[in-house]
Amino acid sequence: MHARYLGGVADARNPLLNDLLPPVSSPPVEWRVSGDLTAYETALTVMDLRVGAIITGQAPELAWLLEHPPLYTAGTSAQDHELIDARFPVHKVGRGGQFTYHGPGQRVAYVMLDLNRRKPDVRAYVTTLEEWLIRTLARFNVRGERRTDRIGVWVRRPEKGEGCEDKIAAIGIRVRRWVSLHGIALNVAPELSHFSGIVPCGVSNQRYGVTSLADLGHTVSMAEVDMALRAEFQSLFGSTAAQAAAATDTASLPAI
């Protein structure tokens, strides 16, 4: 199995939730938080090596939370005309989807799970990632919603006009031998003007924009967001175990 997917999944798939919990005897997912900005090339290398180690049983599953310096990524469905202004480095990558932005103030979570031990179903996995984001946002009194015709997690913005909605989180994954790579990006307090250099995820309708917790009036720290993400992750994907504090910075990340 070698698949790519970037999801916008209907609410009707909610019965699939909880199918991603691992067997009771499974070890906890390693929970890693990097405090410094992580170069995108570093993240790709670490993910690739770690997934290989998970496949061969040499390392536990991993949820890795980080921030990147400003950059654009082009997924497998990206179109050249959707890159409007390449003001930041552009990385072509094997995840599903189109163009997206990463930068400071955005919590990226790369999730490396063995779906063979959970449920080898990409749709169920993406649905659960969406639910993870929706439940996390609810902790900050923000109602995130799925859309069948658009990717990501959205919030309604009636104050901007009829039918206006903004995307607050993106999902883009790849699956190799049923182990997942890449994951989610939640806008906490990024510079939203940086998104104007691309057509985010190919959505060009003027009614649809990009927002963040800060833009919605919620002043929260990244640490508070991380606590919410971890609590909701555990309810959907199982227990986690934090990595030793000495190894949380990018410079000391082990290869696998």
Helices and strands as residue ranges (DSSP letters): E 2-5, G 11-16, E 29-37, H 40-55, E 62-67, E 71-74, G 80-82, E 90-92, E 99-102, E 106-112, H 122-138, E 153-156, G 158-160, E 165-176, E 179-187, G 192-197, G 200-202, E 208-210, H 222-237, E 240-242, G 245-247, G 250-252
